[in-house]
Amino acid sequence: APAKGSKSPAKAGEAGGGTDPKMVASGLTENQLQLSVEVLTSHSCSEEGLEDAANVLLQLSRGDSPTRDTVLRLLLSGARQLGYTLCKQIGTLLAELREYNL
């Protein structure tokens, strides 16, 4: 039986015990997966880096359901963020074109 003062693994993670409570079955934390998504959406690395990040996410998406769901959710969030950025840039371009035509 667990000791009187011990915490369940989930509670220990929530209390800042050093483990991420959102660890997926692959052994990677959600924050680590988020970094791979950011590599894909930020365009701040080489073509080889983009390919590596895409391959990592592709391989993980073929794993268990929780990992696949996490990868999909992070990719959708990254795509949404790209859409917001693109929308702002189109708005800026449109304003510049209007000013130019005056």
HUMOCOR-V361671 format. One record per backbone hydrogen bond with DSSP energy under -0.5 kcal/mol. NH is the residue of the N-H (numbers start at 1). CO is the residue of the C=O. E is the energy in kcal/mol with one decimal. If there is no record, write none. Layout:
((NH | CO | E) (NH | CO | E))
This chain:
((6 | 3 | -1.3) (12 | 8 | -2.6) (13 | 9 | -2.0) (14 | 10 | -2.0) (15 | 11 | -1.8) (16 | 13 | -1.3) (17 | 12 | -1.9) (21 | 19 | -0.6) (23 | 20 | -1.1) (24 | 28 | -2.3) (27 | 24 | -2.3) (30 | 22 | -0.6) (33 | 29 | -1.9) (34 | 30 | -2.4) (35 | 31 | -1.6) (36 | 32 | -1.3) (37 | 33 | -1.9) (38 | 34 | -2.6) (39 | 35 | -1.9) (40 | 36 | -1.6) (41 | 37 | -2.0) (42 | 38 | -2.0) (43 | 39 | -0.9) (50 | 46 | -2.2) (51 | 47 | -2.2) (52 | 48 | -2.4) (53 | 49 | -2.5) (54 | 50 | -2.4) (55 | 51 | -2.4) (56 | 52 | -2.4) (57 | 53 | -2.3) (58 | 54 | -2.4) (59 | 55 | -2.7) (60 | 56 | -2.4) (61 | 57 | -2.2) (62 | 58 | -0.7) (62 | 59 | -0.9) (63 | 60 | -1.8) (68 | 64 | -2.4) (69 | 65 | -2.8) (70 | 66 | -2.2) (71 | 67 | -2.7) (72 | 68 | -2.6) (73 | 69 | -2.5) (74 | 70 | -2.4) (75 | 71 | -2.5) (76 | 72 | -2.6) (77 | 73 | -2.1) (78 | 74 | -2.3) (79 | 75 | -2.6) (80 | 76 | -2.3) (81 | 77 | -2.3) (82 | 78 | -2.3) (83 | 79 | -2.2) (84 | 80 | -2.2) (85 | 81 | -2.3) (86 | 82 | -2.7) (87 | 83 | -2.5) (88 | 84 | -2.2) (89 | 85 | -2.2) (90 | 86 | -2.6) (91 | 87 | -2.2) (92 | 88 | -2.3) (93 | 89 | -2.5) (94 | 90 | -2.7) (95 | 91 | -2.1) (96 | 92 | -2.2) (97 | 93 | -2.5) (98 | 94 | -2.3) (99 | 95 | -2.3) (100 | 96 | -2.5) (101 | 97 | -2.2) (102 | 98 | -0.7) (102 | 99 | -0.7))
